[in-house]
């Protein structure tokens, strides 16, 4: 058995995500006016078009596509596809805003141990998927000492003894 350090790279948080855009201006409008991000200063030494936005403790770096006609845009909303998720205070208000702005979305519900989580999935102007949810109602339960295979496999006995700095043993 090989012992692994819980945070081998000494990570602190997610800093930003980068998205290639067919139109940086359209994406700024979307992320600023719908999701509430605000523009921040971007290094002037970059030799390509783009914009940096910040909100909710994370940055979004928008990069202008070199050839916008060659950017593949996803059109089908698939909750099992790559996405970024944001928690919200009022799912009804989000749904009303999406309808008001005529943004196509898919609604989903997850239930786990009597806790219900509502989700709304939609695309940004370039087909990158966004999820809005009330996921904070789900408890964050670490799975200690076993390989993660599924969210439904939890070893509750090991969770009774949480450790702040622990070494996780992975079985081969």
NORSULRA-V36957 format. One record per residue. N is the residue number from 1. RES is the residue in one letter. NEAR is the number of other C-alpha atoms within 10 Angstrom. Layout:
((N;RES;NEAR) (N;RES;NEAR))
This chain:
((1;X;7) (2;X;8) (3;X;10) (4;X;12) (5;X;12) (6;X;13) (7;X;11) (8;X;7) (9;X;7) (10;X;8) (11;X;7) (12;X;7) (13;X;8) (14;X;9) (15;X;10) (16;X;14) (17;X;12) (18;X;12) (19;X;17) (20;X;18) (21;X;26) (22;X;22) (23;X;17) (24;X;21) (25;X;13) (26;X;14) (27;X;21) (28;X;23) (29;X;15) (30;X;15) (31;X;20) (32;X;16) (33;X;11) (34;X;14) (35;X;15) (36;X;13) (37;X;20) (38;X;16) (39;X;16) (40;X;14) (41;X;9) (42;X;12) (43;X;9) (44;X;7) (45;X;6) (46;X;8) (47;X;7) (48;X;11) (49;X;12) (50;X;19) (51;X;20) (52;X;20) (53;X;20) (54;X;19) (55;X;15) (56;X;10) (57;X;9) (58;X;14) (59;X;19) (60;X;21) (61;X;22) (62;X;23) (63;X;19) (64;X;19) (65;X;18) (66;X;13) (67;X;9) (68;X;13) (69;X;9) (70;X;9) (71;X;14) (72;X;10) (73;X;15) (74;X;14) (75;X;13) (76;X;14) (77;X;17) (78;X;15) (79;X;17) (80;X;6) (81;X;10) (82;X;10) (83;X;15) (84;X;12) (85;X;16) (86;X;16) (87;X;15) (88;X;15) (89;X;11) (90;X;11) (91;X;16) (92;X;10) (93;X;11) (94;X;17) (95;X;18) (96;X;11) (97;X;13) (98;X;16) (99;X;12) (100;X;9) (101;X;10) (102;X;9) (103;X;13) (104;X;14) (105;X;20) (106;X;14) (107;X;14) (108;X;12) (109;X;10) (110;X;11) (111;X;10) (112;X;9) (113;X;6) (114;X;7) (115;X;11) (116;X;14) (117;X;16) (118;X;15) (119;X;23) (120;X;22) (121;X;20) (122;X;23) (123;X;20) (124;X;17) (125;X;20) (126;X;20) (127;X;16) (128;X;19) (129;X;22) (130;X;20) (131;X;18) (132;X;22) (133;X;23) (134;X;18) (135;X;18) (136;X;12) (137;X;12) (138;X;13) (139;X;8) (140;X;8) (141;X;12) (142;X;13) (143;X;17) (144;X;21) (145;X;15) (146;X;14) (147;X;13) (148;X;13) (149;X;8) (150;X;7) (151;X;8) (152;X;8) (153;X;11) (154;X;16) (155;X;14) (156;X;12) (157;X;8) (158;X;13) (159;X;14) (160;X;8) (161;X;8) (162;X;12) (163;X;9) (164;X;6) (165;X;9) (166;X;13) (167;X;14) (168;X;16) (169;X;16) (170;X;14) (171;X;10) (172;X;6))
